[in-house]
Amino acid sequence: MPTFRYKAMDGVGRLARGRIDAINDVDLELRLKRLGLDLVTARELRGTAGIRGVRVERKDLISFCFDMEQMTRAGIPLLEGLRDVRDSVESARFRQVIAALLEDIEGGKMLSQAMAAFPNVFDGVFVSLIRAGEQTGRLTDVFESLWSTLKWQDELASETKKLLIYPVMVFLVVLGVMLFLLMYLVPQVVGVLQTMRVDLPLQTRALIAASDFTVRYWWLVLGLPVITTIAVVASVKSNERAAFAYDRLKLRVPVLGPILQKIILARFASFFALMYQSGITILDAIRASEGIVGNRVVAEGLRRAGQQINAGEPMSDTFRGLGIFPPLVIRMLKVGENTGALDRALLNVNYFYSRDVKDGVDRALKVMGPALTVVLGGLMALILFAILTPIYDLIGKLKF
């Protein structure tokens, strides 16, 4: 659907400018009529569909929030601040987004309304917080909280990547070594053993069978993991039950599961506290949190919690009954309810879990190194044992 830049007049004769999506000129005029505006002039903007779907990097969004927090705190008007940020942004795509925000605001929209047109840049939580900041007059505090939260998310994502990249790289190395042994080394040793006409033990025959299968069906050995991964991803994307089971499995994986759970809870506590501080009600904050936790099991628990809280149950009792939140979260929620400082209690939860995540990642990396080395060494030992056993038997039968 194309976007039009329009100039219109309201009922008292004041001019209004802005942008609106419409099918054609007739549809544009009808849409403006519903807004109480009479169309004066309009022109279609080219290339705006691509701008609406644009994505930007998190670091650009962090810089944007930091700059806006500094400017609003200094008392610089919103439009002037946005112009300064637009002129200083390095990313061309983000510069286009900010330019579109400026046009919409100049046309009479609020900042939150203009941001809502770019869901790939400003998600629902971001827009809700900005709207709450506009309504309460705490836009500066919202930008500060968004900046610190996004910065924390970026650091957390970096730690998570560090945790996942190492085992993946080691797995690929182990897979390469195993394929080399089974497809190259074992067949050569088997040829030598067959010329000696010795009786082969069970482990050696099993290794030879595995080597023959790998040589004959190497395409299946290499393709099966890829096909399985594609099938799992497609199933998770297309089947809600499969996606729910997959998210539940991720929380139960040894070592990684507890770390992932802490990441999710830290993210929930941080955004919930931020929304609560910005004047968003508890029920609305819980509904918004369902979309940011990134796990269907936790999101389903939050949905049920919202229903029970809406029915009049205390928040701490509701979260305790779900069975997915650890005692620390429950205790902090109860303290927040009793003291009236729910946001501070949740920020404490965020602090504890953020620290535990970093410590957990460091511990996991220290444990994974030796563990994966032991696994690789064990596989190599099994292969060498299967190869050398008949050779030792043959040497034992030789008479000097």
C-alpha positions as CSV (number, residue, x, y, z in Angstrom):
1,M,0.0,0.0,0.0
2,P,1.6,3.4,-1.0
3,T,2.2,6.2,1.4
4,F,1.0,9.8,0.7
5,R,2.2,13.0,2.1
6,Y,-0.8,15.3,2.5
7,K,-1.8,18.8,3.4
8,A,-5.3,19.0,4.9
9,M,-7.6,21.4,6.8
10,D,-9.6,20.6,9.9
11,G,-13.0,21.9,10.9
12,V,-11.8,25.3,12.2
13,G,-9.6,26.0,9.2
14,R,-6.2,25.0,10.6
15,L,-3.7,23.3,8.3
16,A,-2.5,19.8,9.1
17,R,0.4,18.0,7.4
18,G,1.4,14.4,7.6
19,R,1.8,11.0,5.9
20,I,-0.8,8.2,5.7
21,D,-1.1,4.9,3.9
22,A,-3.9,4.7,1.3
23,I,-4.7,2.6,-1.8
24,N,-5.3,5.6,-4.0
25,D,-6.3,9.2,-4.0
26,V,-10.0,8.4,-3.3
27,D,-9.1,6.1,-0.4
28,L,-6.8,8.8,0.9
29,E,-9.6,11.4,0.9
30,L,-12.0,9.0,2.7
31,R,-9.4,8.2,5.3
32,L,-8.8,11.9,6.0
33,K,-12.6,12.5,6.2
34,R,-12.8,9.9,9.0
35,L,-10.1,11.9,10.8
36,G,-12.1,15.1,10.4
37,L,-9.8,16.5,7.7
38,D,-10.5,17.9,4.3
39,L,-7.8,17.1,1.7
40,V,-6.0,20.1,0.2
41,T,-3.0,18.6,-1.6
42,A,-1.3,15.2,-1.6
43,R,1.5,13.3,-3.4
44,E,2.6,9.8,-3.3
45,L,6.0,9.0,-1.7
46,R,8.2,6.7,-3.6
47,G,10.1,3.9,-1.8
48,T,8.3,4.2,1.5
49,A,7.2,0.6,1.6
50,G,10.9,-0.4,1.9
51,I,11.4,2.2,4.7
52,R,8.5,0.7,6.7
53,G,10.1,-2.7,6.8
54,V,13.6,-1.5,7.5
55,R,15.6,-3.0,10.3
56,V,18.4,-1.3,12.2
57,E,21.2,-2.6,14.4
58,R,20.8,-2.5,18.2
59,K,23.9,-0.3,18.6
60,D,22.2,2.4,16.5
61,L,19.0,2.2,18.6
62,I,21.2,2.5,21.8
63,S,22.9,5.6,20.4
64,F,19.5,7.1,19.5
65,C,18.1,6.6,23.0
66,F,21.2,8.0,24.6
67,D,21.2,11.1,22.4
68,M,17.5,11.7,22.9
69,E,17.9,11.3,26.6
70,Q,20.7,13.9,26.7
71,M,18.8,16.3,24.5
72,T,15.4,16.1,26.3
73,R,17.2,16.4,29.6
74,A,18.9,19.6,28.4
75,G,15.5,21.0,27.5
76,I,16.0,20.9,23.7
77,P,12.6,20.6,21.9
78,L,11.7,17.2,20.5
79,L,11.7,18.2,16.8
80,E,15.0,20.0,17.1
81,G,16.6,17.1,18.9
82,L,15.4,14.6,16.3
83,R,16.8,16.8,13.5
84,D,20.2,16.8,15.3
85,V,20.1,13.1,15.8
86,R,19.1,12.6,12.1
87,D,22.1,14.6,10.9
88,S,24.5,12.7,13.2
89,V,23.3,9.1,12.5
90,E,25.8,7.1,10.5
91,S,23.3,4.4,9.3
92,A,21.6,5.6,6.1
93,R,18.5,3.4,6.8
94,F,18.1,4.7,10.3
95,R,18.5,8.3,9.0
96,Q,15.5,7.6,6.7
97,V,13.5,6.3,9.6
98,I,14.2,9.4,11.7
99,A,13.4,11.6,8.8
100,A,10.0,9.9,8.5
101,L,9.4,10.4,12.2
102,L,10.1,14.1,11.8
103,E,7.6,14.3,9.0
104,D,4.9,12.5,10.9
105,I,5.4,14.6,14.0
106,E,5.3,17.8,12.0
107,G,2.1,16.5,10.5
108,G,0.5,16.4,14.0
109,K,1.3,12.9,15.3
110,M,2.8,12.1,18.7
111,L,6.3,10.5,18.8
112,S,4.8,7.2,19.9
113,Q,2.3,7.2,17.0
114,A,5.1,7.9,14.5
115,M,7.3,5.1,15.9
116,A,4.5,2.6,15.7
117,A,4.7,2.8,11.9
118,F,8.1,1.1,12.1
119,P,7.5,-2.1,14.1
120,N,10.8,-3.6,12.9
121,V,12.7,-0.8,14.5
122,F,10.6,0.2,17.5
123,D,8.8,-2.9,18.9
124,G,5.5,-2.8,20.8
125,V,7.2,-2.5,24.2
126,F,9.4,0.4,23.0
127,V,6.3,2.3,21.6
128,S,4.3,1.6,24.8
129,L,7.0,3.0,27.0
130,I,7.4,6.1,24.8
131,R,3.6,6.6,24.9
132,A,3.6,6.2,28.7
133,G,6.5,8.8,28.9
134,E,4.5,11.2,26.8
135,Q,1.4,10.8,29.0
136,T,3.3,11.2,32.3
137,G,5.8,13.8,31.2
138,R,8.7,11.5,31.9
139,L,10.0,11.0,28.4
140,T,13.6,11.8,29.5
141,D,13.5,9.0,32.1
142,V,12.0,6.6,29.6
143,F,14.8,7.3,27.1
144,E,17.4,6.8,29.9
145,S,15.8,3.5,30.9
146,L,15.6,2.3,27.3
147,W,19.2,3.2,26.7
148,S,20.5,1.3,29.8
149,T,18.2,-1.7,29.1
150,L,19.2,-2.0,25.4
151,K,22.8,-1.6,26.4
152,W,22.4,-4.5,28.9
153,Q,20.6,-6.6,26.2
154,D,23.5,-6.0,23.8
155,E,26.1,-7.1,26.4
156,L,23.9,-10.1,27.3
157,A,23.6,-11.1,23.6
158,S,27.4,-10.9,23.4
159,E,27.8,-13.2,26.4
160,T,25.2,-15.7,25.0
161,K,27.0,-15.8,21.6
162,K,30.3,-16.4,23.4
163,L,28.7,-19.4,25.2
164,L,27.2,-20.9,22.1
165,I,30.0,-20.3,19.5
166,Y,32.6,-22.3,21.4
167,P,30.8,-25.7,21.6
168,V,29.6,-25.3,18.0
169,M,33.2,-24.7,16.8
170,V,34.4,-27.7,18.8
171,F,31.6,-29.9,17.5
172,L,32.6,-29.0,13.9
173,V,36.2,-29.9,14.6
174,V,35.2,-33.2,16.2
175,L,33.0,-34.0,13.2
176,G,35.8,-33.2,10.8
177,V,38.3,-35.4,12.7
178,M,35.8,-38.2,12.8
179,L,35.1,-38.1,9.1
180,F,38.8,-38.0,8.3
181,L,39.4,-41.1,10.4
182,L,36.4,-43.0,9.1
183,M,36.8,-42.1,5.5
184,Y,40.6,-42.1,5.1
185,L,42.6,-43.6,8.0
186,V,40.4,-46.6,8.8
187,P,40.1,-47.9,5.2
188,Q,43.9,-47.9,4.9
189,V,44.4,-49.8,8.2
190,V,41.6,-52.3,7.2
191,G,43.5,-53.1,4.0
192,V,46.6,-53.9,6.0
193,L,44.7,-56.1,8.5
194,Q,42.9,-58.0,5.7
195,T,46.3,-58.9,4.1
196,M,47.4,-60.3,7.4
197,R,44.3,-62.5,7.6
198,V,43.8,-62.1,11.3
199,D,40.6,-62.5,13.3
200,L,39.1,-59.2,14.1
201,P,37.5,-58.4,17.4
202,L,34.0,-57.0,17.8
203,Q,35.0,-53.4,18.3
204,T,37.2,-53.5,15.1
205,R,34.4,-55.0,13.0
206,A,32.0,-52.3,14.3
207,L,34.5,-49.6,13.4
208,I,34.9,-51.1,9.9
209,A,31.2,-51.2,9.4
210,A,30.9,-47.6,10.5
211,S,33.7,-46.7,8.1
212,D,32.1,-48.5,5.2
213,F,28.8,-46.8,5.8
214,T,30.4,-43.4,6.0
215,V,32.4,-44.0,2.7
216,R,29.4,-45.3,0.9
217,Y,26.8,-42.9,2.3
218,W,28.9,-39.8,3.0
219,W,26.2,-37.7,1.5
220,L,23.7,-39.0,4.0
221,V,26.0,-38.6,6.9
222,L,26.6,-34.9,6.0
223,G,23.1,-34.2,4.8
224,L,21.1,-35.8,7.6
225,P,22.0,-33.2,10.3
226,V,21.2,-30.4,7.8
227,I,17.9,-32.0,6.8
228,T,17.0,-32.6,10.4
229,T,17.8,-29.0,11.4
230,I,15.7,-27.7,8.5
231,A,12.8,-30.0,9.5
232,V,13.0,-29.0,13.1
233,V,13.1,-25.2,12.2
234,A,10.2,-25.6,9.8
235,S,8.1,-27.6,12.4
236,V,8.8,-25.0,15.1
237,K,7.8,-22.1,12.8
238,S,4.6,-23.8,11.4
239,N,3.4,-25.8,14.4
240,E,2.5,-24.1,17.7
241,R,2.7,-27.3,19.7
242,A,6.1,-28.1,18.3
243,A,7.3,-24.6,19.1
244,F,6.0,-24.8,22.7
245,A,7.8,-28.2,23.1
246,Y,11.0,-26.8,21.7
247,D,10.9,-23.8,24.1
248,R,10.3,-26.1,27.0
249,L,13.2,-28.3,25.9
250,K,15.5,-25.3,25.8
251,L,14.8,-24.6,29.4
252,R,15.7,-28.2,30.4
253,V,19.0,-28.5,28.6
254,P,21.8,-29.2,31.1
255,V,24.1,-26.2,31.8
256,L,22.5,-24.0,29.0
257,G,18.9,-24.3,30.3
258,P,19.4,-22.6,33.7
259,I,21.4,-19.9,32.0
260,L,18.7,-19.3,29.4
261,Q,16.1,-19.2,32.2
262,K,18.0,-16.5,34.0
263,I,18.4,-14.5,30.8
264,I,14.6,-14.6,30.3
265,L,13.8,-13.7,33.9
266,A,16.3,-10.9,33.9
267,R,14.8,-9.5,30.7
268,F,11.3,-9.8,32.1
269,A,12.2,-8.1,35.4
270,S,14.1,-5.3,33.6
271,F,11.3,-4.4,31.2
272,F,8.5,-5.0,33.7
273,A,10.2,-2.6,36.1
274,L,10.7,-0.1,33.3
275,M,7.1,-0.2,32.3
276,Y,5.8,0.0,35.9
277,Q,8.1,3.0,36.5
278,S,6.6,4.7,33.4
279,G,3.1,4.4,34.7
280,I,1.9,1.4,32.8
281,T,-0.5,-0.8,34.8
282,I,0.6,-4.2,36.1
283,L,-1.8,-6.1,33.8
284,D,-0.7,-4.1,30.7
285,A,2.9,-4.6,31.7
286,I,2.4,-8.4,32.0
287,R,0.6,-8.5,28.6
288,A,3.5,-6.6,27.0
289,S,6.1,-8.8,28.7
290,E,4.6,-11.9,27.0
291,G,6.1,-10.7,23.7
292,I,9.6,-9.9,25.0
293,V,10.5,-13.0,27.0
294,G,11.2,-14.9,23.9
295,N,10.0,-18.2,25.2
296,R,6.4,-19.6,24.8
297,V,6.5,-21.5,28.0
298,V,7.2,-18.4,30.1
299,A,4.9,-16.3,27.9
300,E,2.0,-18.8,28.6
301,G,2.8,-18.6,32.3
302,L,2.6,-14.8,32.2
303,R,-0.7,-15.0,30.3
304,R,-2.2,-17.2,33.0
305,A,-0.7,-14.9,35.7
306,G,-2.4,-11.9,34.1
307,Q,-5.8,-13.7,34.2
308,Q,-5.4,-14.7,37.8
309,I,-4.2,-11.2,38.9
310,N,-7.2,-9.7,37.0
311,A,-9.4,-12.0,39.0
312,G,-8.0,-10.5,42.3
313,E,-5.2,-12.8,43.3
314,P,-2.0,-11.3,44.8
315,M,0.8,-11.1,42.3
316,S,3.4,-13.1,44.3
317,D,0.9,-15.9,45.0
318,T,0.0,-16.1,41.3
319,F,3.6,-16.3,40.2
320,R,4.4,-18.9,42.9
321,G,1.5,-21.1,41.6
322,L,2.8,-21.1,38.0
323,G,5.9,-23.2,38.9
324,I,8.2,-21.6,36.4
325,F,9.5,-18.7,38.5
326,P,12.3,-19.5,41.1
327,P,12.0,-18.5,44.8
328,L,14.1,-15.4,44.3
329,V,11.5,-13.8,42.0
330,I,8.7,-14.7,44.3
331,R,10.4,-13.3,47.3
332,M,11.2,-10.0,45.5
333,L,7.6,-9.7,44.2
334,K,6.3,-10.2,47.8
335,V,8.7,-7.6,49.1
336,G,7.6,-5.2,46.4
337,E,3.9,-5.7,47.1
338,N,4.5,-5.2,50.9
339,T,6.6,-2.1,50.5
340,G,4.9,-0.6,47.4
341,A,8.2,-0.5,45.6
342,L,7.6,-3.2,43.0
343,D,9.8,-1.6,40.4
344,R,12.8,-1.5,42.8
345,A,12.3,-5.2,43.7
346,L,12.2,-6.2,40.1
347,L,15.3,-4.2,39.4
348,N,17.0,-6.2,42.1
349,V,15.9,-9.4,40.4
350,N,17.4,-8.0,37.2
351,Y,20.7,-7.2,38.9
352,F,21.0,-10.6,40.6
353,Y,20.2,-12.6,37.4
354,S,22.4,-10.4,35.2
355,R,25.3,-11.0,37.5
356,D,24.5,-14.8,37.7
357,V,24.2,-15.0,33.9
358,K,27.7,-13.5,33.4
359,D,29.1,-15.8,36.1
360,G,27.3,-18.7,34.6
361,V,28.6,-18.1,31.1
362,D,32.2,-17.8,32.5
363,R,31.7,-21.1,34.4
364,A,30.2,-22.9,31.5
365,L,33.0,-21.8,29.2
366,K,35.5,-23.1,31.8
367,V,33.7,-26.4,32.1
368,M,33.0,-26.9,28.4
369,G,36.6,-26.7,27.4
370,P,37.8,-29.7,29.4
371,A,34.5,-31.6,28.9
372,L,34.7,-31.4,25.1
373,T,38.4,-32.3,25.2
374,V,37.5,-35.4,27.2
375,V,34.8,-36.3,24.7
376,L,37.2,-35.8,21.7
377,G,39.9,-37.8,23.5
378,G,37.5,-40.6,24.3
379,L,36.4,-40.9,20.7
380,M,40.0,-41.0,19.5
381,A,40.8,-43.6,22.1
382,L,37.9,-45.8,21.0
383,I,39.0,-45.6,17.4
384,L,42.7,-46.3,18.2
385,F,41.7,-49.2,20.5
386,A,39.6,-50.8,17.7
387,I,42.5,-50.4,15.3
388,L,45.4,-51.4,17.5
389,T,43.8,-54.4,19.2
390,P,44.2,-56.8,16.2
391,I,47.7,-55.5,15.6
392,Y,48.7,-56.3,19.1
393,D,47.1,-59.7,18.8
394,L,49.0,-60.3,15.7
395,I,52.3,-59.2,17.2
396,G,51.6,-61.5,20.2
397,K,51.3,-64.5,17.9
398,L,54.6,-63.9,16.1
399,K,57.5,-66.2,17.1
400,F,61.0,-64.7,17.1
